[in-house]
Each structure stands twice: as structure tokens, then as C-alpha cells.
Amino acid sequence: MSDQKNEFEQLSQQKRMSLIGEFIEFLKHNKKWWLLPILIILLGLGLLVLLSSSAVAPFLYPLY
């Protein structure tokens, strides 16, 4: 019982990973590398949508 408590305390004092680091560890551990291209495409499309409402919009129209 004491060993579990010490292990829990050690784990609680470790530095937390960032969201991106945690996601990469998830991909490695679960071997879900097929999620990465989907995520990249979704982020790229989201970036295009955000930039289309700014002053950069005239330069993005040829991409559509």
C-alpha cells in the first residue's frame, strides 16, 4: 500500500505534457497514425477560413 502511495506522489509531482505532446504520445501508444493527416487537413482548412475574413483574403481567392 505504501509503495502505491509513493508512486502516486511521484507521478503527481511530474511536469505535465502539453496537448500536442500528449496527442503524439497517444498516436505512438495506440498506433493511430492515420489520424495525423486528417488533423493536418482540418487545421489547414480552419486556417483558410480564418484568413478568408481578413486582409489576406484577396491573396487566398486563387487557392479556391
All heavy atoms as a GROMACS GRO file, in nm:
protein
  527
    1MET      N    1   0.083  -0.120   0.000
    1MET     CA    2   0.000   0.000   0.000
    1MET      C    3   0.087   0.126   0.000
    1MET      O    4   0.058   0.221  -0.068
    1MET     CB    5  -0.092  -0.003   0.123
    1MET     CG    6  -0.191   0.108   0.123
    1MET     SD    7  -0.322   0.072   0.008
    1MET     CE    8  -0.444   0.178   0.066
    2SER      N    9   0.193   0.121   0.077
    2SER     CA   10   0.282   0.236   0.086
    2SER      C   11   0.353   0.261  -0.047
    2SER      O   12   0.376   0.376  -0.083
    2SER     CB   13   0.384   0.213   0.196
    2SER     OG   14   0.473   0.321   0.203
    3ASP      N   15   0.386   0.152  -0.119
    3ASP     CA   16   0.452   0.168  -0.248
    3ASP      C   17   0.360   0.237  -0.349
    3ASP      O   18   0.405   0.320  -0.428
    3ASP     CB   19   0.494   0.032  -0.303
    3ASP     CG   20   0.608  -0.030  -0.221
    3ASP    OD1   21   0.679   0.047  -0.155
    3ASP    OD2   22   0.621  -0.153  -0.224
    4GLN      N   23   0.232   0.204  -0.345
    4GLN     CA   24   0.137   0.268  -0.435
    4GLN      C   25   0.125   0.416  -0.406
    4GLN      O   26   0.118   0.498  -0.497
    4GLN     CB   27  -0.001   0.202  -0.424
    4GLN     CG   28  -0.008   0.066  -0.487
    4GLN     CD   29  -0.146   0.006  -0.471
    4GLN    OE1   30  -0.217   0.034  -0.374
    4GLN    NE2   31  -0.183  -0.080  -0.564
    5LYS      N   32   0.124   0.451  -0.279
    5LYS     CA   33   0.113   0.591  -0.241
    5LYS      C   34   0.236   0.670  -0.286
    5LYS      O   35   0.224   0.779  -0.339
    5LYS     CB   36   0.093   0.604  -0.089
    5LYS     CG   37   0.067   0.744  -0.044
    5LYS     CD   38   0.040   0.750   0.104
    5LYS     CE   39   0.013   0.894   0.145
    5LYS     NZ   40  -0.007   0.906   0.289
    6ASN      N   41   0.354   0.612  -0.265
    6ASN     CA   42   0.477   0.680  -0.308
    6ASN      C   43   0.480   0.696  -0.458
    6ASN      O   44   0.522   0.800  -0.509
    6ASN     CB   45   0.600   0.602  -0.260
    6ASN     CG   46   0.617   0.613  -0.110
    6ASN    OD1   47   0.570   0.707  -0.048
    6ASN    ND2   48   0.685   0.516  -0.052
    7GLU      N   49   0.437   0.594  -0.531
    7GLU     CA   50   0.435   0.602  -0.677
    7GLU      C   51   0.337   0.710  -0.723
    7GLU      O   52   0.366   0.787  -0.814
    7GLU     CB   53   0.395   0.467  -0.737
    7GLU     CG   54   0.396   0.465  -0.887
    7GLU     CD   55   0.352   0.330  -0.942
    7GLU    OE1   56   0.340   0.233  -0.865
    7GLU    OE2   57   0.330   0.324  -1.064
    8PHE      N   58   0.222   0.717  -0.658
    8PHE     CA   59   0.123   0.818  -0.692
    8PHE      C   60   0.176   0.958  -0.664
    8PHE      O   61   0.156   1.050  -0.745
    8PHE     CB   62  -0.006   0.793  -0.612
    8PHE     CG   63  -0.114   0.891  -0.642
    8PHE    CD1   64  -0.184   0.885  -0.761
    8PHE    CD2   65  -0.148   0.991  -0.552
    8PHE    CE1   66  -0.284   0.975  -0.790
    8PHE    CE2   67  -0.247   1.082  -0.579
    8PHE     CZ   68  -0.316   1.073  -0.699
    9GLU      N   69   0.244   0.976  -0.554
    9GLU     CA   70   0.301   1.107  -0.521
    9GLU      C   71   0.408   1.148  -0.622
    9GLU      O   72   0.416   1.264  -0.661
    9GLU     CB   73   0.359   1.105  -0.379
    9GLU     CG   74   0.254   1.105  -0.270
    9GLU     CD   75   0.313   1.091  -0.132
    9GLU    OE1   76   0.437   1.078  -0.120
    9GLU    OE2   77   0.236   1.094  -0.035
   10GLN      N   78   0.490   1.052  -0.663
   10GLN     CA   79   0.593   1.082  -0.762
   10GLN      C   80   0.530   1.122  -0.895
   10GLN      O   81   0.574   1.216  -0.961
   10GLN     CB   82   0.685   0.962  -0.782
   10GLN     CG   83   0.777   0.937  -0.665
   10GLN     CD   84   0.857   0.809  -0.682
   10GLN    OE1   85   0.833   0.732  -0.775
   10GLN    NE2   86   0.952   0.788  -0.593
   11LEU      N   87   0.427   1.050  -0.936
   11LEU     CA   88   0.360   1.082  -1.062
   11LEU      C   89   0.290   1.218  -1.055
   11LEU      O   90   0.285   1.290  -1.154
   11LEU     CB   91   0.259   0.973  -1.098
   11LEU     CG   92   0.316   0.839  -1.140
   11LEU    CD1   93   0.206   0.736  -1.157
   11LEU    CD2   94   0.395   0.853  -1.268
   12SER      N   95   0.238   1.253  -0.939
   12SER     CA   96   0.167   1.380  -0.926
   12SER      C   97   0.262   1.500  -0.930
   12SER      O   98   0.221   1.610  -0.962
   12SER     CB   99   0.085   1.383  -0.797
   12SER     OG  100   0.171   1.388  -0.685
   13GLN      N  101   0.389   1.478  -0.899
   13GLN     CA  102   0.486   1.587  -0.898
   13GLN      C  103   0.560   1.603  -1.030
   13GLN      O  104   0.636   1.696  -1.046
   13GLN     CB  105   0.585   1.567  -0.784
   13GLN     CG  106   0.519   1.580  -0.649
   13GLN     CD  107   0.613   1.545  -0.536
   13GLN    OE1  108   0.726   1.505  -0.557
   13GLN    NE2  109   0.565   1.560  -0.413
   14GLN      N  110   0.535   1.513  -1.126
   14GLN     CA  111   0.599   1.525  -1.256
   14GLN      C  112   0.537   1.639  -1.335
   14GLN      O  113   0.421   1.676  -1.314
   14GLN     CB  114   0.585   1.396  -1.335
   14GLN     CG  115   0.668   1.283  -1.283
   14GLN     CD  116   0.650   1.157  -1.367
   14GLN    OE1  117   0.566   1.152  -1.455
   14GLN    NE2  118   0.728   1.056  -1.336
   15LYS      N  119   0.616   1.692  -1.427
   15LYS     CA  120   0.567   1.801  -1.511
   15LYS      C  121   0.465   1.746  -1.610
   15LYS      O  122   0.483   1.638  -1.667
   15LYS     CB  123   0.685   1.864  -1.586
   15LYS     CG  124   0.646   1.987  -1.662
   15LYS     CD  125   0.766   2.049  -1.728
   15LYS     CE  126   0.719   2.169  -1.808
   15LYS     NZ  127   0.824   2.224  -1.890
   16ARG      N  128   0.358   1.823  -1.633
   16ARG     CA  129   0.254   1.779  -1.726
   16ARG      C  130   0.299   1.804  -1.870
   16ARG      O  131   0.369   1.899  -1.900
   16ARG     CB  132   0.126   1.856  -1.699
   16ARG     CG  133   0.064   1.820  -1.566
   16ARG     CD  134  -0.065   1.887  -1.545
   16ARG     NE  135  -0.159   1.845  -1.648
   16ARG     CZ  136  -0.280   1.895  -1.662
   16ARG    NH1  137  -0.321   1.990  -1.582
   16ARG    NH2  138  -0.360   1.853  -1.755
   17MET      N  139   0.252   1.719  -1.959
   17MET     CA  140   0.283   1.733  -2.100
   17MET      C  141   0.188   1.833  -2.164
   17MET      O  142   0.077   1.856  -2.116
   17MET     CB  143   0.268   1.598  -2.171
   17MET     CG  144   0.366   1.493  -2.127
   17MET     SD  145   0.338   1.336  -2.205
   17MET     CE  146   0.370   1.375  -2.374
   18SER      N  147   0.232   1.891  -2.274
   18SER     CA  148   0.145   1.982  -2.348
   18SER      C  149   0.041   1.900  -2.423
   18SER      O  150   0.051   1.778  -2.435
   18SER     CB  151   0.226   2.066  -2.445
   18SER     OG  152   0.280   1.983  -2.546
   19LEU      N  153  -0.058   1.967  -2.477
   19LEU     CA  154  -0.163   1.899  -2.550
   19LEU      C  155  -0.107   1.830  -2.674
   19LEU      O  156  -0.142   1.715  -2.704
   19LEU     CB  157  -0.272   1.999  -2.591
   19LEU     CG  158  -0.389   1.942  -2.668
   19LEU    CD1  159  -0.466   1.844  -2.582
   19LEU    CD2  160  -0.480   2.052  -2.716
   20ILE      N  161  -0.016   1.895  -2.744
   20ILE     CA  162   0.043   1.837  -2.864
   20ILE      C  163   0.129   1.716  -2.828
   20ILE      O  164   0.122   1.612  -2.893
   20ILE     CB  165   0.124   1.944  -2.940
   20ILE    CG1  166   0.031   2.053  -2.990
   20ILE    CG2  167   0.201   1.882  -3.055
   20ILE    CD1  168   0.101   2.173  -3.046
   21GLY      N  169   0.209   1.730  -2.722
   21GLY     CA  170   0.292   1.618  -2.677
   21GLY      C  171   0.208   1.499  -2.634
   21GLY      O  172   0.241   1.384  -2.662
   22GLU      N  173   0.099   1.527  -2.566
   22GLU     CA  174   0.011   1.420  -2.522
   22GLU      C  175  -0.055   1.351  -2.641
   22GLU      O  176  -0.072   1.229  -2.643
   22GLU     CB  177  -0.095   1.477  -2.428
   22GLU     CG  178  -0.168   1.373  -2.349
   22GLU     CD  179  -0.250   1.432  -2.237
   22GLU    OE1  180  -0.211   1.537  -2.182
   22GLU    OE2  181  -0.354   1.374  -2.206
   23PHE      N  182  -0.092   1.429  -2.742
   23PHE     CA  183  -0.153   1.372  -2.862
   23PHE      C  184  -0.053   1.285  -2.937
   23PHE      O  185  -0.088   1.176  -2.985
   23PHE     CB  186  -0.207   1.483  -2.953
   23PHE     CG  187  -0.280   1.432  -3.073
   23PHE    CD1  188  -0.403   1.370  -3.058
   23PHE    CD2  189  -0.225   1.445  -3.199
   23PHE    CE1  190  -0.470   1.322  -3.168
   23PHE    CE2  191  -0.293   1.397  -3.310
   23PHE     CZ  192  -0.415   1.335  -3.295
   24ILE      N  193   0.072   1.328  -2.946
   24ILE     CA  194   0.175   1.248  -3.014
   24ILE      C  195   0.199   1.118  -2.938
   24ILE      O  196   0.214   1.011  -2.999
   24ILE     CB  197   0.304   1.331  -3.030
   24ILE    CG1  198   0.280   1.441  -3.134
   24ILE    CG2  199   0.421   1.243  -3.072
   24ILE    CD1  200   0.392   1.539  -3.147
   25GLU      N  201   0.202   1.124  -2.806
   25GLU     CA  202   0.216   1.002  -2.727
   25GLU      C  203   0.098   0.909  -2.748
   25GLU      O  204   0.114   0.787  -2.754
   25GLU     CB  205   0.232   1.036  -2.578
   25GLU     CG  206   0.366   1.092  -2.542
   25GLU     CD  207   0.479   0.994  -2.566
   25GLU    OE1  208   0.464   0.874  -2.537
   25GLU    OE2  209   0.582   1.038  -2.618
   26PHE      N  210  -0.022   0.965  -2.760
   26PHE     CA  211  -0.140   0.885  -2.788
   26PHE      C  212  -0.126   0.814  -2.922
   26PHE      O  213  -0.157   0.695  -2.935
   26PHE     CB  214  -0.265   0.974  -2.788
   26PHE     CG  215  -0.387   0.908  -2.844
   26PHE    CD1  216  -0.457   0.816  -2.770
   26PHE    CD2  217  -0.431   0.939  -2.972
   26PHE    CE1  218  -0.570   0.755  -2.822
   26PHE    CE2  219  -0.542   0.879  -3.025
   26PHE     CZ  220  -0.612   0.786  -2.950
   27LEU      N  221  -0.078   0.887  -3.025
   27LEU     CA  222  -0.061   0.827  -3.157
   27LEU      C  223   0.042   0.714  -3.153
   27LEU      O  224   0.023   0.609  -3.214
   27LEU     CB  225  -0.018   0.933  -3.259
   27LEU     CG  226  -0.121   1.040  -3.293
   27LEU    CD1  227  -0.060   1.141  -3.390
   27LEU    CD2  228  -0.245   0.980  -3.353
   28LYS      N  229   0.152   0.735  -3.080
   28LYS     CA  230   0.255   0.631  -3.070
   28LYS      C  231   0.203   0.508  -2.997
   28LYS      O  232   0.223   0.396  -3.042
   28LYS     CB  233   0.376   0.685  -2.993
   28LYS     CG  234   0.466   0.774  -3.072
   28LYS     CD  235   0.587   0.804  -2.985
   28LYS     CE  236   0.650   0.935  -3.021
   28LYS     NZ  237   0.762   0.968  -2.930
   29HIS      N  238   0.139   0.531  -2.884
   29HIS     CA  239   0.096   0.421  -2.798
   29HIS      C  240  -0.013   0.337  -2.864
   29HIS      O  241  -0.010   0.215  -2.857
   29HIS     CB  242   0.048   0.475  -2.664
   29HIS     CG  243   0.005   0.370  -2.569
   29HIS    ND1  244   0.094   0.285  -2.508
   29HIS    CD2  245  -0.119   0.334  -2.524
   29HIS    CE1  246   0.027   0.202  -2.430
   29HIS    NE2  247  -0.102   0.230  -2.439
   30ASN      N  248  -0.110   0.404  -2.926
   30ASN     CA  249  -0.225   0.333  -2.985
   30ASN      C  250  -0.209   0.304  -3.133
   30ASN      O  251  -0.300   0.248  -3.194
   30ASN     CB  252  -0.353   0.414  -2.962
   30ASN     CG  253  -0.388   0.418  -2.816
   30ASN    OD1  254  -0.373   0.321  -2.744
   30ASN    ND2  255  -0.432   0.533  -2.770
   31LYS      N  256  -0.096   0.344  -3.192
   31LYS     CA  257  -0.067   0.322  -3.333
   31LYS      C  258  -0.179   0.372  -3.423
   31LYS      O  259  -0.226   0.304  -3.512
   31LYS     CB  260  -0.040   0.174  -3.358
   31LYS     CG  261   0.066   0.117  -3.266
   31LYS     CD  262   0.149   0.016  -3.333
   31LYS     CE  263   0.247  -0.051  -3.243
   31LYS     NZ  264   0.329   0.028  -3.162
   32LYS      N  265  -0.221   0.494  -3.399
   32LYS     CA  266  -0.327   0.557  -3.476
   32LYS      C  267  -0.271   0.668  -3.565
   32LYS      O  268  -0.319   0.780  -3.566
   32LYS     CB  269  -0.434   0.615  -3.383
   32LYS     CG  270  -0.493   0.518  -3.287
   32LYS     CD  271  -0.634   0.488  -3.324
   32LYS     CE  272  -0.692   0.395  -3.218
   32LYS     NZ  273  -0.780   0.301  -3.273
   33TRP      N  274  -0.167   0.637  -3.641
   33TRP     CA  275  -0.102   0.736  -3.724
   33TRP      C  276  -0.191   0.788  -3.836
   33TRP      O  277  -0.166   0.893  -3.892
   33TRP     CB  278   0.028   0.680  -3.783
   33TRP     CG  279   0.131   0.658  -3.678
   33TRP    CD1  280   0.174   0.540  -3.629
   33TRP    CD2  281   0.202   0.759  -3.606
   33TRP    NE1  282   0.269   0.560  -3.532
   33TRP    CE2  283   0.288   0.694  -3.516
   33TRP    CE3  284   0.202   0.898  -3.610
   33TRP    CZ2  285   0.372   0.763  -3.431
   33TRP    CZ3  286   0.286   0.966  -3.525
   33TRP    CH2  287   0.370   0.898  -3.436
   34TRP      N  288  -0.298   0.715  -3.869
   34TRP     CA  289  -0.388   0.760  -3.974
   34TRP      C  290  -0.466   0.884  -3.932
   34TRP      O  291  -0.524   0.953  -4.017
   34TRP     CB  292  -0.484   0.648  -4.013
   34TRP     CG  293  -0.561   0.592  -3.897
   34TRP    CD1  294  -0.525   0.490  -3.816
   34TRP    CD2  295  -0.688   0.638  -3.849
   34TRP    NE1  296  -0.620   0.469  -3.720
   34TRP    CE2  297  -0.721   0.558  -3.738
   34TRP    CE3  298  -0.774   0.738  -3.889
   34TRP    CZ2  299  -0.838   0.576  -3.668
   34TRP    CZ3  300  -0.892   0.755  -3.818
   34TRP    CH2  301  -0.923   0.675  -3.709
   35LEU      N  302  -0.467   0.917  -3.804
   35LEU     CA  303  -0.536   1.037  -3.757
   35LEU      C  304  -0.459   1.165  -3.789
   35LEU      O  305  -0.518   1.272  -3.802
   35LEU     CB  306  -0.557   1.032  -3.606
   35LEU     CG  307  -0.665   0.938  -3.554
   35LEU    CD1  308  -0.659   0.930  -3.403
   35LEU    CD2  309  -0.800   0.984  -3.599
   36LEU      N  310  -0.329   1.154  -3.805
   36LEU     CA  311  -0.245   1.272  -3.826
   36LEU      C  312  -0.278   1.346  -3.956
   36LEU      O  313  -0.295   1.468  -3.953
   36LEU     CB  314  -0.098   1.232  -3.820
   36LEU     CG  315   0.001   1.344  -3.798
   36LEU    CD1  316  -0.029   1.420  -3.670
   36LEU    CD2  317   0.141   1.288  -3.792
   37PRO      N  318  -0.290   1.281  -4.072
   37PRO     CA  319  -0.326   1.356  -4.194
   37PRO      C  320  -0.463   1.422  -4.184
   37PRO      O  321  -0.482   1.534  -4.234
   37PRO     CB  322  -0.324   1.250  -4.304
   37PRO     CG  323  -0.247   1.137  -4.251
   37PRO     CD  324  -0.258   1.142  -4.102
   38ILE      N  325  -0.557   1.356  -4.120
   38ILE     CA  326  -0.690   1.414  -4.104
   38ILE      C  327  -0.682   1.541  -4.021
   38ILE      O  328  -0.742   1.643  -4.055
   38ILE     CB  329  -0.786   1.312  -4.039
   38ILE    CG1  330  -0.805   1.192  -4.131
   38ILE    CG2  331  -0.920   1.376  -4.005
   38ILE    CD1  332  -0.879   1.076  -4.068
   39LEU      N  333  -0.607   1.536  -3.912
   39LEU     CA  334  -0.592   1.653  -3.826
   39LEU      C  335  -0.523   1.767  -3.899
   39LEU      O  336  -0.564   1.883  -3.887
   39LEU     CB  337  -0.513   1.615  -3.700
   39LEU     CG  338  -0.492   1.725  -3.599
   39LEU    CD1  339  -0.625   1.765  -3.537
   39LEU    CD2  340  -0.395   1.683  -3.493
   40ILE      N  341  -0.420   1.737  -3.976
   40ILE     CA  342  -0.348   1.841  -4.050
   40ILE      C  343  -0.439   1.907  -4.152
   40ILE      O  344  -0.440   2.031  -4.166
   40ILE     CB  345  -0.222   1.782  -4.116
   40ILE    CG1  346  -0.120   1.746  -4.008
   40ILE    CG2  347  -0.162   1.879  -4.216
   40ILE    CD1  348  -0.002   1.666  -4.058
   41ILE      N  349  -0.519   1.829  -4.223
   41ILE     CA  350  -0.611   1.885  -4.323
   41ILE      C  351  -0.717   1.972  -4.256
   41ILE      O  352  -0.749   2.081  -4.303
   41ILE     CB  353  -0.676   1.773  -4.406
   41ILE    CG1  354  -0.570   1.712  -4.498
   41ILE    CG2  355  -0.794   1.824  -4.487
   41ILE    CD1  356  -0.613   1.590  -4.572
   42LEU      N  357  -0.772   1.925  -4.144
   42LEU     CA  358  -0.872   2.005  -4.073
   42LEU      C  359  -0.814   2.136  -4.021
   42LEU      O  360  -0.879   2.241  -4.028
   42LEU     CB  361  -0.932   1.924  -3.957
   42LEU     CG  362  -1.029   1.814  -3.995
   42LEU    CD1  363  -1.068   1.734  -3.873
   42LEU    CD2  364  -1.151   1.872  -4.064
   43LEU      N  365  -0.693   2.132  -3.969
   43LEU     CA  366  -0.628   2.255  -3.922
   43LEU      C  367  -0.601   2.350  -4.037
   43LEU      O  368  -0.618   2.472  -4.026
   43LEU     CB  369  -0.500   2.223  -3.848
   43LEU     CG  370  -0.516   2.158  -3.710
   43LEU    CD1  371  -0.380   2.117  -3.655
   43LEU    CD2  372  -0.588   2.251  -3.615
   44GLY      N  373  -0.559   2.296  -4.152
   44GLY     CA  374  -0.534   2.380  -4.269
   44GLY      C  375  -0.661   2.446  -4.321
   44GLY      O  376  -0.662   2.565  -4.354
   45LEU      N  377  -0.771   2.370  -4.326
   45LEU     CA  378  -0.898   2.428  -4.369
   45LEU      C  379  -0.947   2.534  -4.270
   45LEU      O  380  -1.001   2.637  -4.310
   45LEU     CB  381  -1.003   2.318  -4.386
   45LEU     CG  382  -0.986   2.227  -4.506
   45LEU    CD1  383  -1.086   2.114  -4.502
   45LEU    CD2  384  -0.996   2.306  -4.635
   46GLY      N  385  -0.930   2.509  -4.143
   46GLY     CA  386  -0.967   2.608  -4.042
   46GLY      C  387  -0.886   2.735  -4.056
   46GLY      O  388  -0.940   2.845  -4.043
   47LEU      N  389  -0.759   2.721  -4.086
   47LEU     CA  390  -0.674   2.838  -4.107
   47LEU      C  391  -0.719   2.917  -4.230
   47LEU      O  392  -0.724   3.040  -4.227
   47LEU     CB  393  -0.528   2.794  -4.123
   47LEU     CG  394  -0.425   2.904  -4.139
   47LEU    CD1  395  -0.418   2.987  -4.011
   47LEU    CD2  396  -0.290   2.845  -4.170
   48LEU      N  397  -0.757   2.847  -4.337
   48LEU     CA  398  -0.807   2.915  -4.457
   48LEU      C  399  -0.936   2.992  -4.426
   48LEU      O  400  -0.954   3.104  -4.474
   48LEU     CB  401  -0.832   2.815  -4.569
   48LEU     CG  402  -0.711   2.774  -4.650
   48LEU    CD1  403  -0.749   2.667  -4.751
   48LEU    CD2  404  -0.651   2.893  -4.722
   49VAL      N  405  -1.024   2.934  -4.349
   49VAL     CA  406  -1.149   3.001  -4.313
   49VAL      C  407  -1.122   3.126  -4.231
   49VAL      O  408  -1.182   3.231  -4.253
   49VAL     CB  409  -1.243   2.904  -4.238
   49VAL    CG1  410  -1.360   2.976  -4.176
   49VAL    CG2  411  -1.293   2.795  -4.334
   50LEU      N  412  -1.030   3.115  -4.134
   50LEU     CA  413  -0.997   3.231  -4.051
   50LEU      C  414  -0.933   3.342  -4.133
   50LEU      O  415  -0.962   3.460  -4.114
   50LEU     CB  416  -0.905   3.191  -3.937
   50LEU     CG  417  -0.969   3.114  -3.823
   50LEU    CD1  418  -0.862   3.070  -3.724
   50LEU    CD2  419  -1.073   3.197  -3.754
   51LEU      N  420  -0.844   3.305  -4.224
   51LEU     CA  421  -0.775   3.406  -4.303
   51LEU      C  422  -0.863   3.466  -4.412
   51LEU      O  423  -0.835   3.575  -4.462
   51LEU     CB  424  -0.648   3.347  -4.366
   51LEU     CG  425  -0.535   3.314  -4.269
   51LEU    CD1  426  -0.420   3.249  -4.343
   51LEU    CD2  427  -0.489   3.437  -4.195
   52SER      N  428  -0.970   3.396  -4.451
   52SER     CA  429  -1.055   3.447  -4.558
   52SER      C  430  -1.136   3.569  -4.514
   52SER      O  431  -1.188   3.640  -4.599
   52SER     CB  432  -1.149   3.337  -4.608
   52SER     OG  433  -1.240   3.302  -4.508
   53SER      N  434  -1.146   3.592  -4.386
   53SER     CA  435  -1.220   3.709  -4.339
   53SER      C  436  -1.125   3.822  -4.297
   53SER      O  437  -1.168   3.915  -4.229
   53SER     CB  438  -1.310   3.670  -4.222
   53SER     OG  439  -1.231   3.625  -4.114
   54SER      N  440  -1.002   3.815  -4.339
   54SER     CA  441  -0.905   3.919  -4.302
   54SER      C  442  -0.854   3.989  -4.427
   54SER      O  443  -0.904   3.968  -4.537
   54SER     CB  444  -0.789   3.856  -4.225
   54SER     OG  445  -0.713   3.774  -4.311
   55ALA      N  446  -0.753   4.069  -4.409
   55ALA     CA  447  -0.696   4.145  -4.521
   55ALA      C  448  -0.618   4.055  -4.616
   55ALA      O  449  -0.582   4.096  -4.726
   55ALA     CB  450  -0.606   4.254  -4.468
   56VAL      N  451  -0.595   3.932  -4.578
   56VAL     CA  452  -0.523   3.837  -4.661
   56VAL      C  453  -0.615   3.772  -4.764
   56VAL      O  454  -0.569   3.707  -4.857
   56VAL     CB  455  -0.456   3.730  -4.571
   56VAL    CG1  456  -0.374   3.633  -4.650
   56VAL    CG2  457  -0.373   3.794  -4.464
   57ALA      N  458  -0.745   3.794  -4.752
   57ALA     CA  459  -0.844   3.726  -4.835
   57ALA      C  460  -0.819   3.740  -4.986
   57ALA      O  461  -0.830   3.640  -5.057
   57ALA     CB  462  -0.983   3.775  -4.800
   58PRO      N  463  -0.785   3.858  -5.040
   58PRO     CA  464  -0.762   3.866  -5.185
   58PRO      C  465  -0.650   3.775  -5.234
   58PRO      O  466  -0.651   3.731  -5.349
   58PRO     CB  467  -0.728   4.014  -5.208
   58PRO     CG  468  -0.787   4.084  -5.094
   58PRO     CD  469  -0.782   3.991  -4.978
   59PHE      N  470  -0.555   3.745  -5.149
   59PHE     CA  471  -0.446   3.658  -5.190
   59PHE      C  472  -0.484   3.510  -5.180
   59PHE      O  473  -0.418   3.424  -5.237
   59PHE     CB  474  -0.322   3.686  -5.105
   59PHE     CG  475  -0.276   3.828  -5.113
   59PHE    CD1  476  -0.294   3.916  -5.008
   59PHE    CD2  477  -0.216   3.875  -5.230
   59PHE    CE1  478  -0.252   4.047  -5.016
   59PHE    CE2  479  -0.174   4.006  -5.240
   59PHE     CZ  480  -0.192   4.093  -5.134
   60LEU      N  481  -0.591   3.480  -5.106
   60LEU     CA  482  -0.635   3.342  -5.090
   60LEU      C  483  -0.734   3.300  -5.196
   60LEU      O  484  -0.752   3.179  -5.219
   60LEU     CB  485  -0.698   3.322  -4.952
   60LEU     CG  486  -0.606   3.335  -4.833
   60LEU    CD1  487  -0.684   3.320  -4.704
   60LEU    CD2  488  -0.496   3.231  -4.838
   61TYR      N  489  -0.802   3.391  -5.261
   61TYR     CA  490  -0.904   3.354  -5.358
   61TYR      C  491  -0.851   3.266  -5.470
   61TYR      O  492  -0.922   3.175  -5.514
   61TYR     CB  493  -0.973   3.479  -5.414
   61TYR     CG  494  -1.063   3.547  -5.314
   61TYR    CD1  495  -1.063   3.683  -5.299
   61TYR    CD2  496  -1.148   3.471  -5.234
   61TYR    CE1  497  -1.144   3.745  -5.206
   61TYR    CE2  498  -1.228   3.531  -5.140
   61TYR     CZ  499  -1.227   3.668  -5.127
   61TYR     OH  500  -1.308   3.728  -5.035
   62PRO      N  501  -0.730   3.284  -5.520
   62PRO     CA  502  -0.680   3.191  -5.624
   62PRO      C  503  -0.668   3.047  -5.575
   62PRO      O  504  -0.668   2.954  -5.655
   62PRO     CB  505  -0.545   3.246  -5.661
   62PRO     CG  506  -0.550   3.390  -5.626
   62PRO     CD  507  -0.641   3.397  -5.507
   63LEU      N  508  -0.658   3.025  -5.444
   63LEU     CA  509  -0.648   2.889  -5.391
   63LEU      C  510  -0.781   2.816  -5.398
   63LEU      O  511  -0.784   2.694  -5.402
   63LEU     CB  512  -0.598   2.891  -5.247
   63LEU     CG  513  -0.458   2.947  -5.224
   63LEU    CD1  514  -0.427   2.948  -5.075
   63LEU    CD2  515  -0.357   2.864  -5.299
   64TYR      N  516  -0.892   2.889  -5.398
   64TYR     CA  517  -1.023   2.824  -5.405
   64TYR      C  518  -1.050   2.791  -5.549
   64TYR      O  519  -1.122   2.724  -5.596
   64TYR     CB  520  -1.134   2.916  -5.351
   64TYR     CG  521  -1.123   2.938  -5.202
   64TYR    CD1  522  -1.107   3.066  -5.150
   64TYR    CD2  523  -1.129   2.833  -5.113
   64TYR    CE1  524  -1.098   3.088  -5.015
   64TYR    CE2  525  -1.121   2.855  -4.976
   64TYR     CZ  526  -1.106   2.982  -4.929
   64TYR     OH  527  -1.098   3.004  -4.794
   0.00000   0.00000   0.00000
